[in-house]
């Protein structure tokens, strides 16, 4: 995986997380407004799956940061770029 792919993946999973949270919140508001006594297993499943999406985003973000750090270290590891210490 390249750094560009890691960045794109982290952004995509971040968008999925935002949409997941928005859908869960909208579903909860609609459930309360329409019928508060109704049991809605799909809504509970949506809320229960939210930590999975959050963990996926956190892992994608960690991979992105690792790739950026390796790329930065590879650029700064070139000895021709450094001046000798005084």
C-alpha atoms as a printed R data frame, in Angstrom:
   type eleno elety resid chain resno       x      y      z
1  ATOM     1    CA   UNK     A     1   0.000  0.000  0.000
2  ATOM     2    CA   UNK     A     2   1.329  3.402 -0.900
3  ATOM     3    CA   UNK     A     3   0.989  6.569  1.152
4  ATOM     4    CA   UNK     A     4  -1.524  7.932 -1.329
5  ATOM     5    CA   UNK     A     5  -3.663  4.780 -1.009
6  ATOM     6    CA   UNK     A     6  -3.457  4.923  2.795
7  ATOM     7    CA   UNK     A     7  -4.608  8.555  2.801
8  ATOM     8    CA   UNK     A     8  -7.483  7.792  0.427
9  ATOM     9    CA   UNK     A     9  -8.522  4.781  2.501
10 ATOM    10    CA   UNK     A    10  -8.499  6.756  5.758
11 ATOM    11    CA   UNK     A    11 -10.577  9.527  4.202
12 ATOM    12    CA   UNK     A    12 -13.074  7.050  2.761
13 ATOM    13    CA   UNK     A    13 -13.491  5.186  6.044
14 ATOM    14    CA   UNK     A    14 -13.824  8.535  7.828
15 ATOM    15    CA   UNK     A    15 -16.684  9.474  5.518
16 ATOM    16    CA   UNK     A    16 -18.328  6.106  6.155
17 ATOM    17    CA   UNK     A    17 -18.034  6.738  9.901
18 ATOM    18    CA   UNK     A    18 -19.679 10.154  9.549
19 ATOM    19    CA   UNK     A    19 -22.523  8.761  7.462
20 ATOM    20    CA   UNK     A    20 -22.965  5.839  9.859
21 ATOM    21    CA   UNK     A    21 -23.269  8.191 12.828
22 ATOM    22    CA   UNK     A    22 -25.637 10.510 10.948
23 ATOM    23    CA   UNK     A    23 -27.834  7.575  9.952
24 ATOM    24    CA   UNK     A    24 -27.944  6.242 13.515
25 ATOM    25    CA   UNK     A    25 -28.827  9.650 14.923
26 ATOM    26    CA   UNK     A    26 -31.484 10.275 12.272
27 ATOM    27    CA   UNK     A    27 -32.976  6.826 12.859
28 ATOM    28    CA   UNK     A    28 -33.096  7.442 16.588
29 ATOM    29    CA   UNK     A    29 -34.784 10.816 16.140
30 ATOM    30    CA   UNK     A    30 -37.317  9.337 13.738
31 ATOM    31    CA   UNK     A    31 -38.004  6.454 16.113
32 ATOM    32    CA   UNK     A    32 -38.634  8.835 18.994
33 ATOM    33    CA   UNK     A    33 -40.824 11.136 16.931
34 ATOM    34    CA   UNK     A    34 -42.891  8.387 15.317
35 ATOM    35    CA   UNK     A    35 -43.345  5.744 17.983
36 ATOM    36    CA   UNK     A    36 -41.267  5.639 21.151
37 ATOM    37    CA   UNK     A    37 -42.652  2.293 22.374
38 ATOM    38    CA   UNK     A    38 -41.672  0.351 19.265
39 ATOM    39    CA   UNK     A    39 -38.733 -2.080 19.421
40 ATOM    40    CA   UNK     A    40 -36.495 -1.535 16.399
41 ATOM    41    CA   UNK     A    41 -33.758 -4.176 16.095
42 ATOM    42    CA   UNK     A    42 -32.289 -2.536 12.990
43 ATOM    43    CA   UNK     A    43 -31.703  0.678 14.918
44 ATOM    44    CA   UNK     A    44 -30.055 -1.190 17.785
45 ATOM    45    CA   UNK     A    45 -27.862 -3.065 15.320
46 ATOM    46    CA   UNK     A    46 -26.904  0.222 13.680
47 ATOM    47    CA   UNK     A    47 -25.814  1.683 17.026
48 ATOM    48    CA   UNK     A    48 -24.083 -1.565 18.009
49 ATOM    49    CA   UNK     A    49 -22.036 -1.556 14.789
50 ATOM    50    CA   UNK     A    50 -20.847  2.017 15.285
51 ATOM    51    CA   UNK     A    51 -17.755  1.023 17.333
52 ATOM    52    CA   UNK     A    52 -16.720 -1.327 14.513
53 ATOM    53    CA   UNK     A    53 -16.770  1.566 12.051
54 ATOM    54    CA   UNK     A    54 -14.865  3.736 14.528
55 ATOM    55    CA   UNK     A    55 -12.180  1.071 14.989
56 ATOM    56    CA   UNK     A    56 -11.885  0.650 11.207
57 ATOM    57    CA   UNK     A    57 -11.341  4.403 10.869
58 ATOM    58    CA   UNK     A    58  -8.773  4.435 13.687
59 ATOM    59    CA   UNK     A    59  -6.834  1.569 12.100
60 ATOM    60    CA   UNK     A    60  -6.918  3.202  8.659
61 ATOM    61    CA   UNK     A    61  -5.707  6.462 10.212
62 ATOM    62    CA   UNK     A    62  -2.877  4.634 12.002
63 ATOM    63    CA   UNK     A    63  -1.779  3.016  8.739
64 ATOM    64    CA   UNK     A    64  -1.881  6.420  7.041
65 ATOM    65    CA   UNK     A    65   0.284  7.978  9.752
66 ATOM    66    CA   UNK     A    66   2.729  5.071  9.641
67 ATOM    67    CA   UNK     A    67   3.145  5.448  5.867
68 ATOM    68    CA   UNK     A    68   3.634  9.196  6.188
69 ATOM    69    CA   UNK     A    69   6.219  8.707  8.948
70 ATOM    70    CA   UNK     A    70   8.129  6.111  6.902
71 ATOM    71    CA   UNK     A    71   8.071  8.369  3.865
72 ATOM    72    CA   UNK     A    72   9.339 11.316  5.942
73 ATOM    73    CA   UNK     A    73  12.069  9.177  7.532
74 ATOM    74    CA   UNK     A    74  13.156  7.887  4.138
75 ATOM    75    CA   UNK     A    75  13.481 11.461  2.847
76 ATOM    76    CA   UNK     A    76  15.457 12.619  5.877
77 ATOM    77    CA   UNK     A    77  17.699  9.532  5.995
78 ATOM    78    CA   UNK     A    78  19.704 10.698  2.989
79 ATOM    79    CA   UNK     A    79  23.117 11.699  4.372
80 ATOM    80    CA   UNK     A    80  23.713 14.141  1.498
81 ATOM    81    CA   UNK     A    81  20.962 16.377  2.900
82 ATOM    82    CA   UNK     A    82  22.696 16.878  6.256
83 ATOM    83    CA   UNK     A    83  25.539 19.181  7.117
84 ATOM    84    CA   UNK     A    84  28.192 17.901  9.529
85 ATOM    85    CA   UNK     A    85  27.898 18.882 13.173
86 ATOM    86    CA   UNK     A    86  30.173 21.711 14.305
